[in-house]
Amino acid sequence: METSLDNTVVTRSEPSLRVITSNATQKNVKTAGREKRSHRQIRTESVFRRSLVIVSLCMVVLVLGILITLIVQSVPSLKALGVGYLWGKTWDPVRDIYGALPFLLGTLLTSFLALLISVPFSFAVAIFLGEYYPKGWMPDLLKNAVELIAAVPSVIYGFWGLAVMVPMVQKLETVIHVPPVGYGIFTSSLILAIMIIPYSASLGRSMIQMVPSSLKEAAYSLGATRWEVIRSVIIPYTRSGLFAGVLLSLGRALGETMAVTMVIGNTTSMPQNIFSTGNTMASVIANELGEADKHVYNAALIELGLVLFFVTVVINIIGKKIITKFSN
């Protein structure tokens, strides 16, 4: 309150009123805001978790649905042919004789031979891009080229195999005194090897770049060379990831259809060697499913798909066991 004296008149000015908020009230307001945010976060987290569970269950239902469909559609073949279908060596739809062994061997031969050819190149590309030259215009160019290999449609690889690989394999067969057919398991394995290189190379490069620099620097400080660091530090640290890339490449090779169909020769006889013509389970399904005019014939082809499904599952389970062992 202020008092002033002006011509013997006393005037007073009242102070303005202020609202004083206690610390306790401010704390209550902040606590309420936090509780609101916390409740919203909990609700969002709950919705997100339920969404993930639903998506996971949908994937499980999808796989089970595919398996059940294959089994149901294969019932006529299972009843008519029995277990002997798996090791039967003759495939003759005219006489209703169906044996899956030639196609099972053709699938395994082409896939594993392609894997043996591609693994050295995949690891070399992964080590080059991940350790020697991780940055620069040349590594970027090589990385883009490797990724482009995975993006090319398989039918393009088939045409390229017919135009380039088949004549080259014919010349090789002439040199080693093998009937110069050009088509066959070896040619299809070469095409598959080129197609699956990007999968293991890309994953291997990413794993190598994740190796802690402190481990490599410690090895260098002890006098290790670049090769010794790669052999004793990088490979042991990344072996589970490298093997996962190999497993991914194998899964890609097992299911490839179009490129293999165009260069494998498409014969139903048992393969005698890697230069023989043959068929894979995927290629024979692609070739003959549209022409299956008998109920058992159609079911036998679908049963081939069921066998391929189980082969892929078994190989993946074995691969996961090996990865777990390597990780431990």
Summary of the structure (lengths in Angstrom):
residues: 328
radius of gyration: 33.4
end to end distance: 81.6
largest distance: 134.5
contacts: 990
relative contact order: 0.13
helix: 76%
strand: 4%
